[in-house]
Amino acid sequence: MNEVKNTIMFSENELLALKLKNIEGLTIQKVAERMDVSKATANSLIKSIDLKISKVLFEEDSNVTIN
């Protein structure tokens, strides 16, 4: 049985900001407008989720496979 070692938790706002920026291709300013938050808040949300993802990908015991 595979054991889950790393759990990553995202807020709804982090996921929405990431989707708007990376999937829909919006600028930080447009992300902020769509979410009705400041540009600084939108930027903070994206930096937060980027850091969380990076930590999981690059942890020593990560189960990530690179092809």
C-alpha positions as CSV (number, residue, x, y, z in Angstrom):
1,M,0.0,0.0,0.0
2,N,1.4,3.4,-1.0
3,E,1.8,5.8,1.9
4,V,1.0,9.5,1.3
5,K,4.0,11.4,2.7
6,N,3.4,14.9,1.5
7,T,0.1,16.8,1.8
8,I,-0.2,20.1,0.2
9,M,-3.2,22.4,1.0
10,F,-4.3,25.3,-1.1
11,S,-6.9,27.9,-0.4
12,E,-9.6,28.5,-2.9
13,N,-8.2,31.9,-3.6
14,E,-4.7,30.5,-4.3
15,L,-6.2,28.0,-6.7
16,L,-8.3,30.6,-8.5
17,A,-5.3,33.0,-8.8
18,L,-3.1,30.3,-10.2
19,K,-5.8,29.2,-12.7
20,L,-6.4,32.8,-13.8
21,K,-2.7,33.5,-14.3
22,N,-1.4,30.2,-15.7
23,I,-4.4,28.7,-17.4
24,E,-6.2,31.8,-18.6
25,G,-3.0,33.7,-19.1
26,L,-4.1,36.9,-17.2
27,T,-1.7,39.4,-15.9
28,I,-1.4,40.0,-12.2
29,Q,-3.4,43.2,-12.6
30,K,-6.2,41.3,-14.4
31,V,-6.1,38.5,-11.9
32,A,-6.6,41.1,-9.1
33,E,-9.5,42.7,-11.0
34,R,-11.3,39.4,-11.6
35,M,-10.9,38.4,-8.0
36,D,-11.8,41.9,-6.7
37,V,-8.6,42.1,-4.6
38,S,-5.5,44.4,-4.7
39,K,-2.7,43.7,-7.1
40,A,-0.5,43.0,-4.1
41,T,-2.9,40.4,-2.7
42,A,-3.1,38.6,-6.1
43,N,0.7,38.6,-6.3
44,S,0.9,37.3,-2.8
45,L,-1.6,34.4,-3.5
46,I,0.4,33.4,-6.6
47,K,3.7,33.5,-4.8
48,S,2.3,31.5,-1.9
49,I,0.9,28.7,-4.1
50,D,4.1,28.6,-6.2
51,L,6.2,28.2,-3.1
52,K,3.9,25.3,-1.8
53,I,4.2,23.5,-5.1
54,S,7.9,24.0,-5.3
55,K,8.5,22.6,-1.8
56,V,6.6,19.5,-2.6
57,L,8.3,19.0,-6.0
58,F,11.8,19.4,-4.6
59,E,11.6,17.8,-1.2
60,E,14.2,15.0,-0.7
61,D,11.6,12.3,-0.3
62,S,9.4,13.5,-3.1
63,N,7.8,10.9,-5.4
64,V,8.1,13.1,-8.5
65,T,9.3,11.4,-11.7
66,I,10.9,13.4,-14.5
67,N,10.7,12.1,-18.0
